[in-house]
Amino acid sequence: VQLVESGGGLVQAGGSLRLSCAASGDTTCLSAMAWYRQAPGKERELATFITDGGSTYYADSIKGRFTISRDNAKNTVYLQMNSLKSEDTAVYYCNARDMTCRDVTYWGQGIQVTVSS
């Protein structure tokens, strides 16, 4: 399984971006998909995830501003980011888990999001 992120870039504080993560390969066993982020000088942290049934989780830092969604037909997960803050600046990583067939976790290469204040 390969994960490819797109949609990052530079945005002013208060603005919006939408990240996409397209999964390819043998995706039949993928369950939860998630977005992690790693700010400069900090550890990678879980931002949000969505299960194959559509249940979601959001870290407190992004709750109410970010929305995760997935299109199972396109094997794609999205992250709509609104009201962006400078502290949202980070490399965002797409993550997908196969807990059914191979018990494997897949990672995208990461995409930079920079919010200027």
C-alpha positions in Angstrom: 0.0 0.0 0.0 1.3 3.5 -0.9 0.0 6.7 0.6 0.5 10.0 -1.3 -0.4 13.3 0.4 -1.3 16.5 -1.5 -2.7 19.9 -0.8 -0.2 21.4 1.6 1.5 24.8 1.4 1.7 28.2 2.9 -1.4 30.0 4.2 -2.1 33.0 6.4 -3.5 32.6 9.9 -7.3 32.3 9.7 -7.1 30.7 6.3 -8.0 27.2 5.1 -6.4 24.2 3.4 -7.5 20.8 2.4 -5.1 17.9 2.5 -5.7 14.7 0.6 -4.2 11.3 1.0 -4.7 8.8 -1.8 -4.1 5.1 -1.1 -3.1 2.7 -3.8 -2.1 -0.9 -4.0 -4.0 -3.6 -2.1 -6.2 -1.4 0.0 -8.9 -4.0 0.7 -7.8 -4.6 4.3 -7.3 -1.0 5.4 -9.4 0.1 8.3 -8.7 3.3 10.2 -7.0 6.2 8.4 -5.4 9.0 10.2 -3.5 12.3 10.1 -0.5 12.8 12.3 1.6 16.0 12.4 5.0 16.9 13.6 5.9 20.5 14.4 9.5 21.7 14.4 11.3 20.4 17.4 8.4 18.3 18.6 7.4 14.7 18.4 4.9 13.4 15.9 1.4 13.4 17.3 -2.0 12.1 16.3 -4.3 14.8 15.1 -7.3 12.9 13.9 -8.5 9.5 12.6 -11.5 8.0 10.9 -12.5 4.4 11.0 -13.9 2.4 8.1 -17.3 2.8 9.7 -16.9 6.6 9.8 -16.3 7.2 13.5 -13.9 10.0 14.1 -11.5 11.3 16.7 -9.9 14.7 17.0 -7.2 16.0 19.2 -8.3 18.9 21.4 -6.0 21.3 19.6 -7.9 20.9 16.3 -11.4 20.1 17.5 -14.0 22.4 15.9 -11.5 23.6 13.2 -10.5 20.5 11.3 -12.7 17.8 9.7 -11.5 14.4 8.5 -13.5 12.5 5.9 -12.9 9.6 3.6 -14.1 8.4 0.2 -13.9 4.7 0.3 -14.6 4.4 -3.4 -11.6 6.5 -4.2 -9.4 5.1 -1.3 -8.8 8.7 -0.3 -8.9 10.5 3.1 -9.2 14.2 3.4 -8.4 16.8 6.1 -10.3 20.1 5.8 -8.4 22.6 8.0 -10.1 25.9 8.8 -9.2 28.8 11.0 -5.6 27.8 10.8 -3.2 29.1 13.5 0.6 29.4 13.4 0.8 26.5 15.8 -0.7 24.3 13.1 2.5 24.6 11.2 3.9 21.1 10.8 4.6 18.3 8.5 1.4 16.3 8.2 1.6 12.6 7.7 -1.1 10.3 6.4 -1.4 7.0 8.2 -3.4 3.9 7.4 -3.8 0.7 9.4 -4.3 -2.9 8.2 -5.4 -4.7 11.4 -7.3 -7.4 9.6 -4.9 -9.1 7.1 -1.3 -8.2 7.8 -1.3 -6.1 11.1 0.7 -3.4 9.3 0.7 0.4 9.6 1.5 2.5 6.5 2.8 6.0 6.3 2.8 8.7 3.6 5.9 10.7 3.0 4.6 13.8 4.7 3.5 17.2 3.5 4.4 20.6 4.8 1.8 23.0 6.1 3.0 26.5 7.1 0.7 29.0 8.6 2.0 32.6 8.7 0.9 34.9 11.4 
